[in-house]
Amino acid sequence: MQGTVDGFSYGAVTPLVAYLMACLGGALGLRCTTRSLLVTHSRRPAWLALGSAAIGSGIWTMHFVAMIGFSIKETPIHYDQPITYASLALAIVMVGVGIFIVGYRGATGTALFTGGTITGLGVASMHYLGMAGMHFDGRFTYNTLTVATSVVIAVVAATAALWAAGRVRGFLWSVGASLVMGLAVSGMHYTGMAALDVHLHTPPGAATTGSGAGVLAPMLIGPLVFLLIAGVVVMRDPLMIMGRPARTTVEGKPGVPAAAVPSHQERRPQPHTARRPVRNERYHASRTPQNR
């Protein structure tokens, strides 16, 4: 039996909040990635890891905030918590792989393509693994072409985001890139949701409609708190907010390990230690007119 799906049980509230979560995670991740390119080699992994966790948590939160508004009218929905949290870990890890590639290889060419592809596949995998954690009296089927379209959207969005992370320096430009990224991630989510059909195993019972919001809401607390903490870290670092370039143009280049660049002390001009030649006093005296 075909199930009746409602993806907007709370109207425009869940899509709007989900979009804002995607923008927030994207903005924090972009600023952290940009900041990683302006520090020494030893500190770069910490900023890249924070950016990966921010983007992954933002995308995951966006997905499940949107799923709060998803319901099947004929049957209640339950969520498998281990699978749901596994989708969060998968998103963070695969986004991290892409960000580390761009952070150390640069946001151009093969590195950008590879990093964007891995990150996009991670976003898509998170979405469909999260869907696999939904349990109800039935099963999902997917339209292959629409699923492929959602994956392409995820890859393109991830590639654009990584390019922006490696190239965009100004705060306003990063905000604009985050808004576009949030729109693309939301588009990928709802494209993927449009690909599914619900098939029920048994005829629906009476008053069985449910969206699973009561299960999802507590699970969202942890990632939301993390995004809040990441936001505080960003706000306390003026260099990360403003995206000012490093003191030298070389160290600020995307993909250039800062450890490979001479330190500021090494780049300072060394004082000239050679002594000036001593004048020949006799020669100097010989050319001096004598008072007679």
Stockholm file with secondary structure:
# STOCKHOLM 1.0

chainA/1-292         MQGTVDGFSYGAVTPLVAYLMACLGGALGLRCTTRSLLVTHSRRPAWLALGSAAIGSGIWTMHFVAMIGFSIKETPIHYDQPITYASLALAIVMVGVGIFIVGYRGATGTALFTGGTITGLGVASMHYLGMAGMHFDGRFTYNTLTVATSVVIAVVAATAALWAAGRVRGFLWSVGASLVMGLAVSGMHYTGMAALDVHLHTPPGAATTGSGAGVLAPMLIGPLVFLLIAGVVVMRDPLMIMGRPARTTVEGKPGVPAAAVPSHQERRPQPHTARRPVRNERYHASRTPQNR
#=GR chainA/1-292 SS CBCCEESCTTTTHHHHHHHHHHHHHHHHHHHHHHHHTTSCTTTHHHHHHHHHHHHHHHHHHHHHHHHHTCEETTSCCEECHHHHHHHHHHHHHHHHHHHHHHHHHCSSHHHHHHHHHHHHHHHHHHHHHHHHTEECSEEEEECHHHHHHHHHHHHHHHHHHHHHHHHCCSHHHHHHHHHHHHHHHHHHHHHHHHTEEEEESSCCCTTCCBCCHHHHHHHTHHHHHHHHHHHHHHHTCHHHHHTCCCSSTTTTSTTCCGGGSCCHHHHSCCCCCSCCCCCCHHHHHHTSCCCC
#=GC SS_cons         CBCCEESCTTTTHHHHHHHHHHHHHHHHHHHHHHHHTTSCTTTHHHHHHHHHHHHHHHHHHHHHHHHHTCEETTSCCEECHHHHHHHHHHHHHHHHHHHHHHHHHCSSHHHHHHHHHHHHHHHHHHHHHHHHTEECSEEEEECHHHHHHHHHHHHHHHHHHHHHHHHCCSHHHHHHHHHHHHHHHHHHHHHHHHTEEEEESSCCCTTCCBCCHHHHHHHTHHHHHHHHHHHHHHHTCHHHHHTCCCSSTTTTSTTCCGGGSCCHHHHSCCCCCSCCCCCCHHHHHHTSCCCC
//
